């Protein structure tokens, strides 16, 4: 079982960690400003729901294997970094499609951004290791059902991340909607988003 005090203490720490500026926040902000409000929310929700994969890994113990294997960690790190670099290159090559309109806000575009956020988070090895080291700190072994406790805590983390990232995407999109009425501003915002993606991806590849 998971107690109320257990969830409250975990939630407070999770909110603090999620609100602290980091790669996920910057990516959601960049997408929201360069693409629009709904696009920022879609990407943010994708990033948040990507935490479900890490929760599953923590529950079944695969994360422990990744943490114990330098080769597996390195391969996963390079894969995640290469994907982010690829996303950044696509943004850098764009012609400034950051205006908010029917075409930009269509279902396919939102779905694509949601999937990109989901994948970008799910293949991030730093998040794998974060869940492996963070979640167990709030598990009380004497209460039993450790897997259930890990699962509940992972869902709580995912839920609060979805709320915070959604709000970030919403307000970033409002700023982007005002700025991208100017084609030149939209073009440079795409360049900014691309640079952020490439920078984060390269940092992930070369960091230890």
Beta strands, then each sheet from edge to edge (+ up, - down):
end
